[in-house]
Amino acid sequence: MGRQAEHVYTDQSTIARFNGMVEHLQNGARVRLHLADGETCEGVVAARPTVQEFFDGDGNEGSNGVVHLEQLGTSEWRRYIWFDQIERIEHLDSDAQLRA
């Protein structure tokens, strides 16, 4: 993962939201992500993500993160979703849900 992101954030409320999401995106969790554009994406969290520092196209430094999803039974399908695109996390392996 490079150090570039389309969007970076410096406000504490957004960074706190991102950190809360990390707690719900544990390695191996089956999740359905509800995205800001109305799309959903379902998969298994391949590795627990972290909030990291990135630079946007204007050189501003701030926080964001990426979750790496895979599908069970295939190594061919992968998807990387930026934290700022996630509206809600739905756990498919439990009743827990998080509105991001």
Buried (B, 14 or more C-beta within 10 A) or exposed (E): EEEEBEBBBEEEEBBEBBBBBBEBBEEEBBBBBBBEEEEEBEBBBBEBBEBBEBBBEEEEEBBBBBBBBBBEEEEEEEBEBBBBBBBBBBBEEEEEEBEB
